[in-house]
Amino acid sequence: MPAASLAGKIQRGLGSGFLEALGQPRADVEAIVLACIADDPRINAQDEDRDLYYARLMLELDIDEAPIADILKSDPDADGSTTRDWLPVGVLGLLARSGRSRAVEILRDYVGWGATWDEAVRHLGATGDPGAVEGLDAVLAERFVDDLEAFANDAGPRGDEPWRSWRDSGPLASVLAATERPVPRQATPDLGSLDARSLLARVTVVGRWPDPATDILVGRILAGSTADRQVVEDALLGSDRGLAARAVRVLGTLGDPAIVPVGERILDHIGPGFAVPDSTLRRIVDRGFEGLPPTDALAVARRWRDGDDYKSYIATRLLAMHATAEDLPWTLDAIRRAAADGHDLFSWAQVLRRFPGTGPFDGFETIYRSYVPTCCRGHLLSAMSIADPTFGETLAFECLYDCEAVTREAAAATVSLTPPARRHLRVLADDPLEEDGVRAAARARLD
């Protein structure tokens, strides 16, 4: 729907849409909200938030949740092959946790046949009311009587309720206990006793965590081990691409610009695809480039940033670490281009955070009001709350009502403390359905 219309605002989860809806006839808003729940407007159902936004509108306007039962039962997703049930179940779950008894009834019925039954159980357990989950273990046992092993694999965390109680007693106890086998521990080798080449072969990437093999090699080299450094330098220039990539990470951690041409050759060889041979090496190379000194890192970033491959991704990571005022005009143009083309804004938003107090920026409010997906919009708003000194007086208040938690958190941290803002910060600070970061930001402003 058009971004300026009420329906378009509610589809996009905009705070301005929430505030406008509060002054409209309830029937009009109800029709829009239920249409969104029936036909999920999210581009990325996994990363975009709408559940709490729609649940809050229903609570504020006392919109009946009974029609959501009809939404779930119309053309039901029998095998969970789509995401069609995610939004209605999520909204019902939050309504149930807020005390809506009809929402509890709908979810209890849904557990007996719905594809997203595990999420329904999670929400019912989170209500804190034992009656919300009472007897559902028998319902599930009957539903999955012919495939209890598959059921057990989809069951929720065994330490959470009601799974903890169901594991200890009742019709599901034996099958849940049987699938809770302890994972045998792998013997951890003494990495410190390995030679440099063996250590180099163990260099890897696990998220953003430190890598023990890298740390040991770097420590030895910094302590003066020329033999270890020689092994790594030989690997950097050798024919084994995997070892060369790992050498990029080790020498990059040491700030050695010699990694640049080798890393570039590895990335060019791997190519743009994701499910291609050696594609996991890109992340190892990425971590190596993050260790470059600012001057070298910026030279690489500025050379790669206009590409359309993984090197441009590395460029934005380096810019987020080292960008200077010289890079601000390019960053603003990159955000405008990405928004116009419907591309991801996250990387550019991270760079924008390096320029506090440099806004406001032409066109950014329009991007905020029209851009989707909302998860990326949230990161842009978070960056704007840092870069735009007018944010607290302009967009922040309506952003307190935005569908994305990252936006609400940024708004809570910066909004001008007018009486309406203080009132809503108190609501956010005390809302048990709210994200922890938002509650903390709201409480910090009220202290």
Secondary structure, 3 states (H helix, E strand, C coil): CCCCCHHHHHHHCCHHHHHHHCCCCHHHHHHHHHHHHHCCCCCCCCCCCCHHHHHHHHHHCCCCCHHHHHHHHCCCCCCCCCCCCHHHHHHHHHHHHCCCHHHHHHHHHHHCCCCCHHHHHHHHHHCCCHHHHCCHHHHHHHHCCCCHHHHHHHCCCCCCCCHHHHHHCCCCHHHHHHCCCCCCCCCCCCHHHCCHHHHHHCCCCCCCCCCHHHHHHHHHHHCCCHHHHHHHHHHHCCCCHHHHHHHHHHHHHCCCCCHHHHHHHHHHHHCCCCCCCCCCHHHHHHHHHCCCCHHHHHHHHHHHCCCCCHHHHHHHHHHHHHCCHHHHHHHHHHHHHHHHHCCCCHHHHHHHCCCCCCCCCCCHHHHHHHCCCHHHHHHHHHHHHHHCCCHHHCCHHHHCCCCCHHHHHHHHHHCCCCHHHHHHHHHHHHCCCCCHHHHHHHHHHHC
